[in-house]
Amino acid sequence: MKKPIRVLHVLGAMERAGVETWLMHLLRNIDRDRYSMEFLVLTDRRAAYDDEIESLGSKLHVCLSPSNVLLFSRRFLRILREQGPFDVIHSHVHYYSGLILRLAALAGAPVRIAHSHTDTRQMDAVSPLHRRLYMRLSREWIRRYATRRLAASVPAADSLFGPGWRSDPAALIIYCGLDFAPFGVQVDRAAVRRELGLGESDFVVGHVGRFVPPKNHDLLLRIHAEMLRLRPDARLLLIGGGPLENDIRETANRMGTADRLCFAGDRPDVARLMLGAMDVFVMPSLFEGLGLAAVESQAAGLPTILSSGVPPEADTECGLVRFVPVGAPPSTWARRILEHARQTSVCQADALACVSNSHFNIQHSIPAICQLYSHGLEP
């Protein structure tokens, strides 16, 4: 029996966020006898998925001090030397992938993947000189040391690899696949709403995302305030955790809308909450690499309103998605949300079938990922 291909994923921490959630779907569904997935994280703090990773027989490696390049490099190379050899180094840390893959090449890892999951061009355009120099060096190292350049969407590829990636045979897009089985389960809507303190007749606007600046929660609060003028029964359900949560709570208190908000926290049962509690899903992000929560909302059959900062590829063409310019005033957002909710008549079963047949199904993406891991290795 052949030894499994050893894959080391490099990322900040296995929190419950988009990239990490996709990696967990991959870990649960991939043939673990053929592909051994391990995770190198840049923190010693336990994260949401760590226990499940270890329960599935995978390993976690900790490499600290990423801001100290020399110290980090020594620690990283030591892990590769003492815990390896690894067949694949799959780096998910955007520009920092340049250093990761340079070190991986020094260690002799045959397959080295730089994976872009986000579109940072808006921030990059106003970066100070020292960061622009860092980005230039990182791009050069990615060009030189990555054997494959992978992206979650066209904007994510443009962001990290530049427009020339389209003519690069080593660059490609593979959409992050999910397991949509939880969206086919019957949910007791009344029970879910009681659990969250929501009324059966409330009009619930849902959002899933970490409390970080790109998710644009400030705009979401202003949109909700405008909706309350038009529908006093509008409630805002926020699923997720993150560093800005307390700031958002304080802002809601100042606005006087806190009693119409529900902070559900960092939850593993997003599908259940989408099916049982939400009437509409809103994602007003400043930018996204893709926005997998928007794909999930379509599997739940929810009218889905996305900002222009979300790539068009997030629309699975099930008839549920509308886009609004991210700079549109909150009153425009509020009207568009209510109009879309009134006009949408796609049943959840049809929406789930549509999304399940899309390139976001984990069963469609696993073969592409496995081929990527196997390419370049000795038979």
Phi, psi and omega in degrees: 000131181292147174293147178292151173287124183268122182243126177250113176271134180245123179199172187296306180196154181272061175283168179276080179224181190301304182297315183293322178295318176300316180298325177291321175299320179295314181298318182292330190253343181286157176287102187283351172282334181261332184229115180262107182266127175234164188228127173253121183244158187259025179213152175261007177278133179295141183240173191301322187264359187300316182297317180294321178304312182290326179293335178272006176087009178269161182253148172248132176242137182250129177227109188266174174064050179295339179283343176258096191300315183295313180295315180298317182299318179297317181293319181296313180296326178295318178297316180297323182286315187274330183258347182275198005279149176256139179280326185227130168250115184247105188259130184243022189251034172052238184297328181295346176300335177302311179293315181304313185282332173297316178293321179298322177294319177300324182278354176087017177293124188286327180246122185229115188245125169262122185243119178263122182248359185215165179246101184259014186300326180298316178286321182300326184295336181247019181288147175291169186303315184297326178286325178296323177294319177298317180296320180297315179296319181297316179299321180295317178294321177298316179300321186278322192252345177280128174280334173220144176243118189241144180221155180273347180193170177299312178300323178295321177293315178302321185296310186269326187256350182080165185297340181290353183298336183296332179259011181263114182295343179272356183252140178201165176250128169234119182287136182294121184269149179234158173266114186267009180305320180299341180275357176260009183266140176290135182236138176278097186300317181297320181293318180298317181293320177299318180302324183268358182076027180255144178281153181297330182261001179297147173265108191257119174266121185253152176212140175236123178171149177293151179278081179225157188307317184299336182285344170063046180296331178301315177296321180300320177295321180290323176298315181297319178299320177293323179296325180297333177291329184265328179220096182299344180270009181287126175243148179249120180253118182247120179250127179138172175227183178146171189295336184263008185301314181297322177298319180293321176299316180295320178297318178297322177297317180295325181282345181079020181248006187300327181286353178253011179249151173231115175266105185275345180085188181277108191241145174272351187251050183300318180301315180299318181289323176298313182291322189267337189240328191271145170257335182203152181241135183230133178227097183265034189303146172293320175201155178215151169286321173209302184100067184295333177299329177291327175292318178298320180297327177290323175297332177277357179076022185270137166306129191235120181246120185241152175282165176292351175280353178266131181301142177303336181297344178290343179278115180275006176062041174264002181086016185252347190256138168229144179253143177232136177304135184298333180272003179295147180295154180305327179296323177294316177303313183300315180295317181296320180298311182293321178296314182295320179297321180290324189271344185277131182225028179280126180283154187295323180297319178293320179296317180297318178297320180296311181294323181294335179270001182272176179286003177269000176286130183301329181289340176277327187270335182301315179301322179294319179294317181297320177297321178298318181291324185279333184295130178096352178267152178293138179295000000 
